[in-house]
Amino acid sequence: MISFSILIFLFSLIASNDGNPLSRSYIYKRMKIIEDENKMAFGSSIGLSPAEELANQCLMKAKFDEVDHGYLHPTEFLPAQNYLEVSKKIKKSVVYQMIRKMPKGALFHAHISSMLPPDELIKFTYEPNLYICKTKNLVYKFVFSKNPPGKKCDWKLLSDVRKRDPKIDAKIKKSLVLQRSKYEDLNVVWNDFEEIFDTVKGIITYRPVFEKYLRGVLEEVYKDNIMFIEVRSGASQLYELDGRHLDTVKSAKVAFNIVKKFNGEHPDFLGMKIIYSPHRDPSPERLKEIVQTYKQLKEAFPDKIIGFDFIHNFSFTLVRPIGMDILQTLTWSTQFFLTPSVLDMGESTFLPETNLQYLTVLRFNSFALPKHPKVMEIVKNKGIAIEINPISNQVLKLVDDLRNHPASEFFANNLPVVVSSDDPSYWDAKSLSSDFYETFVGIMSRSADLRSLKQLALNSITYSGLNDQEKHAAEKIFKTKWQEYMDKLTQSKYCTEINETS
């Protein structure tokens, strides 16, 4: 069999002979294939205005510089390296800085407990009456209380601990962010990931802190040029200093009141909706309780509670007839959001074709979708958006080099993709800019340009849980913000220098 290198050599000889009919035929066919693929690609239907063309020139100059440098120096290509090791370098990237200023539409699939940077979260540990303990597994736990919480753990006032241990803040911060050097396999990183949720919970579910925390989350996403968020929440009950817990509906009311106030101060921010996201694979009895809680929330906040997320091992519930019977008691207006567990990774036991046909699915998150062409066909035909969380997938050991992420196939075939961030604070990433960067530079093709970024933002509005009136308002705000972004980008020092030399 002729080797690939010899074939390349022969083709180069053919291409060098301009008068050879075979040469012209080959070059024509090659160019036709490239042209057809470009027409199929993500964002290809978007036309660019003159201002967008200028902005695109400098954006692509910056992108080509990074990608081509990566070809010449493979070990220095940032998306090929674990985000935990290169986050600071990414934030210095010219492409990243352009993306950071870009209006991004909506943020999906972010867990409310992991959306504020660790440096900001640490500030809440200076609130009075916060107790800390270290479990047998060496995991920090926190709770606000008038008195020591109990004897199961060696609880101490954090204010007293700080007097004895000046390094305690650094230790706490380290426990709030995944540490790259520790992880050799999926199980270890996943266990630590789960433990961060447990560590954070005692801090942010204290009602007075939660009010400040959520305000901080809204400010953080707003600074990242996000205009609307849909958060995953298990509807944790907030608690008071005396140990009393607010019920689920009252806890949600606290959250929505904070958002309402923020909206009043920022009319170009369209608010927050919640996707109910219970944890673990429940028994039929527990599933009934979960569905009842969802119904209570939906009745109290019909426009704010927009759907039900099947997360982790819900696949086993879905394939049980009793599980489907319980779920079918939900109102017809319930949207379903499908998130396979790390253990499933979208394998064939997850979400059989029949369930995708019978459920009203708005968005689907599957890392292994290319392995299931029939499911991919259903997703495309039903107009179901595919969520991807690039940094989460990498940090949680599903893919090392993001150039190998399966979403590259989604973009090449122009599937309806939306990018989200999952748990950005646990790897000290920005709300959405970091994942947009990794997607644009690492997962999409080298030629993917401004149109693909704009398509991501537009998809986030199209496939959001906003109603028609809200979507219309979102599109209007986005159009204005996008034009402002184009004006600022084309007038930036970097773009001015590029356009002057071109």
N, C-alpha and C positions, 0 to 999 in steps of 0.2 A: 504493500500500500504506500502510495506516495505521501511523504511527510508534509505536515502543515507548512513548515519553513520553506520547503521546495515549492509548494503551491504559491506562496507569497512571492518567492523569487520569480517564478514564471509569469505571474500576473504583472509584476513590476516591469518585466521585459516587454510584455504586450502593451502595457500602458505607455511605455517610452517610445513606441513606434506610432507617431501621430497619424501616419498614412494607412495604417492597418485597419481594415474594416472591423476585425474582431475587437481591436482596441476601442474603436468608437462605440461599438455595440455594448461592450462591457461597461464603459464609462457611463453611457446613457442609462443602462439598466440600473447601475449602482446609484446614480443620481435620482432616478425615478423611485427607487426603494426608499432612499432617504427622504425624498419629498413626501411620499405617501405616509411614512412613519411620522413625520413632523405634523401632517394634517390630522393624524390620529391622536397625537399626544395631548396631555393634560393642558388646558388653557388655550388650545390652538384656535378656538372659535372667537377669542377676544381680539378685537382690533385695537391698535394703539393710536392715540392722538399724537400730534407733533411733539407736545410736551412730554408725553410718555415715551416716545421714541428717544428723545434726548436723555431722559432719566434711565432708560433701558441701556443705552450705550455705556454710561458710567457704571451702572450696576454690573453689567456683563464683563466689563474690563476688570473690575474687582474680583468677580467670580472666576474668570479665566486665570487670573494671576494665582489665585489660591489652588484651583484644581490642577493647573499645569505644574505648579510647584510640587503638588502632591505626586504627580506622575514621575517627576525627576527625583523626588526625595520621599519615597513611600512611607517611611517611618515618621514623617512630619505632617502627614495629612490628618487634619484634626478629626473629621468624622470617622476615621479608621481607628481612632484611639478612644479608650473609655472616657466618658464625659467627666467622671470624677477626677481624672488626672489632667484634663485639658480645659476645664471650664474657664479658668482665668485667661488662657490664650484665646479662646473663642470670643470672649468679651472684648478683646482688643482687635478682633478682625474687622476690616473695613466693611465687609458684607454684613456681618452681624450688626454693626452700628447703623447701617442703612435700614436693616430689617427692624431694628429696635424702634425706629421712628415711624414705621409704617403702620397705618390703621389696619387692624387684623380682624375686624368683625367680632365674632363671638368666641368665647372659650368654652369648650365642651369637656366632659370627662376630667374634671378636676375634683379631688376630694377636699371638702371644706377644711379638714383638719391639717392639710399639708400645703397650704397656699401662701403662707407668710414666711419670709426668709428667717433663718434661725437667729440671726442677730436681733431681729425685731421681736421674736418670740421670747428670747432671753429676758428682755425688758420686763415682761409680765411676771417673771419670777421674783421681782423686787416688790411686788404687792405684799402687804402684810398678811400674816396668818397662813403662809404657805409652808406645808410640811413636806419633807423629802425622806425617802428611804431607798435602800438598795436591796433588791431581792436576792434570793439564793443564786439566781442566774445572772447576777451582777447588772441588773437592769434598774434604772432609776424610775421611781414612782412618785407622783405628786398628788397632793390634795389640800385644798383650803379648808381650814377647820378652826373652830374656837379652841378645841382641845386636841391632844394627840389622838389620831384616828382609831387606834386599836393596837393590839399586841401581836398581830400576825407578822408585822414588819417593824423594824426598829426606826420608828418615825422620829424625826428631829425637825425643829424649826429651821428653815433654810437660812433665815437671818442669823441664827446662832452658828450654823455650819460655816457661813461666810467669814465669820470672825476668826475661825480656827484654820480654815483652808482657803487661802487666797486664789487657788487654782480651780475652785469649784465651778466657776462659770465656764472655763475652758472645757472641763470634763462634761458639764451638762450639754454644751454646744456640740461636742463630739458625739454625744449620744443621740443627737437630733438629726445627724447627717450620716448617710451610709459612707463607710470607709473602704475605699477600693482595695487596700493592701490585705484586707482580711479574707477576701472571697476567692475561693477556688471552684466552688460549685453552686448550683442553683439553690439547693436546700439551705445552705448557710446564709446566703444573701437574703433569701426569702424570710427566714426566721428573724433576722435582724430588722428587716423591713417591717414585719408585723409588730415587733417590739417597739419601734418608734411610735406607731399609732397608740400603743398602750401608754407610753411615756407622756405623750402630748395630751392625751385625753383628760387627765386630771387637772391640767392647767386651763385648757380652753373651754371646758364645760362648766366652769365656775361662772355663774351668770354675769357678775360685774366685769370679769376679764373677757368673757365672750363678746360682750358689747364692744369693747375696745379692739379685740382681736378681729372681729368681722369688719369693723370700720377700717382697720389696717389692711385687710385683704382687698377691700374695695379700692382703696387708694393705690395699692400695689398693681392691681390689674388695670386700673385707669391710666397709671403712668406707663404701662406697657402698651398703651393705645388699643385697649380692648373695650368694646362698647356694651357688652352684655355677657353674662356668665350663666351657665347651667352647672350646678354643683351636684356631685353625688353625696348623699347623706343617709346614714342609717337612722336618722331621727333620734339622736342621743338626747336624753333628758338633761336639761341644765340643772345645776344645784346651787343652793344658797349656803352661806357660811355655817348655818346651824344644821346643815345636812339635809334639809328638805329639798325634794326634787320637784321641778315643774313638770307637768305632764307633757306629752309630745306636742300637742296642739299649742299649748302656751309657750313652749320652747321655740316652736316655729314662728309664733307671733312676735317674739322678741327679735328674731332674725329679720323678719320682713319689715318691722318698724325701723330698724337701723338702715336697711336698704332704701326704704321710702325717704328717709331724711337725706341720705346721700344723693338720691335721684333729684331731690329738690335743689341741692347745691350744684349738681352737675346734670343739666337737662340733656346733654348729649350722651349720657349713660343710660341705658335702657333697663337696668336692673338685674335681678337674679331670679332664676327659677330653680326648683329642686327636683331632682330625679331620685326617688326613693330607692336606696341601695342597701338592702339588708345583707348581712355578712353570713357566709357559710351556707352549706347545703342543709336546709331545715327538714325536720320530720314533718309529716302531714299535720300534726297538731300545731307545731311551731309555725308552719306555713299559714295556717288559718289565722293565727294571731298577727302575723306579718301583714296579711291581706286586710285584716280588720283595722290595723293601725293606718295602713295606706288609705283605706276608705275614709277614716276619720280626718286625715290630713286633706284628702281631696275634697271632702265636703266643706271643710273650713276655708280652704284656699284653692278653689277650683281652677283659677288662672295661674297659680304659682307652683302647684304640684303637678308636674306635667307627665310623669311616667314612672315606670318600674324597671329597675335594672337587675338583670339576671347576672350575678357576679359569682366568681369562684366555681363551686361545684353544683350550681343550679341545674346543670345538665341532667343530673340524676332525677331531680324533681320533675323536670320537663318530660322525661320519657315515662314517668309513672302516670297511669290514667288518673289516679286520685289527685295528683299534683295538677294536671291539666284541668280537671273538674273544678278545683278550688280557684285556679287563676281565671277561669272563664266566668266567675261570678263578678269580676271587675267590670266597671262601666265600659261601654264601647269606646269612650273617648280616651281611654288609657293607651299611651304609647309605650312600647317596650324597647329597651335598650339592652343589647346583648353583649356581655363581656365574659369571654371564656377565662377560666382560671389559668394560672401559670402551668399547672399540672396538665390541664387539658390541651392548652395551646391550640385550640381549635381543631382537635383531632376528630375522627369520625364519630366518636361517641357524643360529641357536643352538637346540639341543635340539629337533629335530623331534619331532612327536607320538609317533612310534613309539618313540623312545628313552625318553620319559616313561612309556610303557606297559610297557616291558620291564625297566626298572631299578627297584630298590627305593629309592625316593626318600623321604627323611624331610623335608627342607626345601629350599626353592627360593628363590633370590634373583634377581628379575628386575625391572629398572626399567621395562621396556617391556611388561610383562604385559598391560595393557589393550589393546594393539594385536593381541593374539592371543586372541580369545574362546574358541577351541577349547581352547587350552592352559590358559586360566583355568578352563574347565569341568573339564578333567582334574585340575587341581590341587585344585579344590574337591571333586570326587567321590572322589578318592583320599585326602583328608584330609592333603594336603601343606601344611605351614605355609609362609607367605611371609615371608621375612626382609626387613626394610627397615633401611637405615643412613642416616638422614636427613642428618646433618651431613656424612658422607662424600660422599653424593650431591651436596650443595651445594658443598662445598669443592672437589671434583674436577670441578666445572663441568657437572654433569648437569642441575641446576635452580638457579635463582637465588632465587626466592621460594618458600619451602616450602609456601605455600598452594596452589601449583600441582603439588605432588608427586603422582604417580599413586596413591600409597597412600591418598589421600583417597577414591578409589573403592573400594578394598579395605575400608576401615572402614565406608563407607556401606552396603556389601553384606554386612557381617559375615563376611568371609573370615577364615581363621585366620592372623592376622598376629602376628609377633614382632618386637620392636625390638632392634637391636644397634648396636654402635658402631664396628666395623671396626678403625680405628687411632687411638684417641682421643688418645694422647700426641702425635701429629703435628700436631694442632690444639689441643693443650693443653686437652682436654675431660676431664670425669670419665668413669669407666668406663661408666656407663649413664645417670646422671641428666640429663646434657646432652641426650642424644638423646630421652629420655622427655619432657623439657620441650618440645623442638621439635615432637615428635609431637603432644603434648596441646594445645598452644596454637596451633601453626601448621598442622598437617596435618588433624587431626580437626576436626569441626564445632564451632561455638561451643557447642552444647548438650551435647557429649560430656562426661561427668562422671566421678565417682569410679569408677563401674562399668567404664568403659573402661580406666582405669588398672589396676584389679584384674584385668580380663580379660587384659591384656597380661602381667601377672605369672603368672597361672594358665596361660596358653598356653605360657609359657616352661618350665613343668614338664611339661605335657602332651606337648609336641613335642620334649622333650629326648632325649638319648641315655641317660638313666637307665633301669635295668631296673625292673620292676614294684615290687620291694621298695624300691628307692631312691626311686621316685616316691612311694610311700606315706609314706616318712619325710619327703620334701620337703614333701608336702602338710600333714603334721602340724606340721612346723616353721613353715611359712608361715602356717598358721592362727593359731598362737600369736603370731608376730611381727606379723601383721596386726592382731590385737586390741590388742596393745600399742601399735601405731602409732595406731590409732583413739583409744585413751585419751589418748595424749600430744597428738595433734592437737586433739582437742576441748577439752583443758585448756590449750592454748597461749594466750598473751596475745591473739594476733590473733583466734582463733576465739571466745574468751570475749567479746571486745568485739563481734564480729559477732552472736553469739547473744543478747546482752543487748539489742541494739537492734532485733532482728527480731521 
